[in-house]
Amino acid sequence: MLTEYYRLVTESEETAMLAQYIKDKGFQEGRREGKREGKLEGHHEGRLEGRREGKVEGRLEGKCGLLEKILTRRFGPLPDWAKHRLASASSEQLDQWAERVLEAKSLQDVWVE
């Protein structure tokens, strides 16, 4: 009877150890899978954000370049202050200035509020 008790204790200890081992392995595998999915999702989101930012920056650069060409054709070579102002402008500012070019009599008229 005593040996049967020890055998039961040993079996229950082995079962508990095996259950803990399985639990630990499952936890480790879950963490690995979670990290892998997180990296993939982060990579995907980063690429999408980069594309969005690239498009916005590309449009802004395109607007700036076109307005610079128009201003140069209309008023001659641009001074450094005008080039700097164009380069630091927002998309909305560039749009406003582009509309003003049509009626401006001088380069300074483009920037008058």
Buried (B, 14 or more C-beta within 10 A) or exposed (E): EEEEEEEEEEEEEEEEEEEEEEEEEEEEEEEEEEEEEEEEEEEEEEEEEEEEEEEEEEEBEEBBEEBBEBBBEEBEEBEEEBBEBBEEBEEEBBEBBBEBBEEBEEBEEBBEE
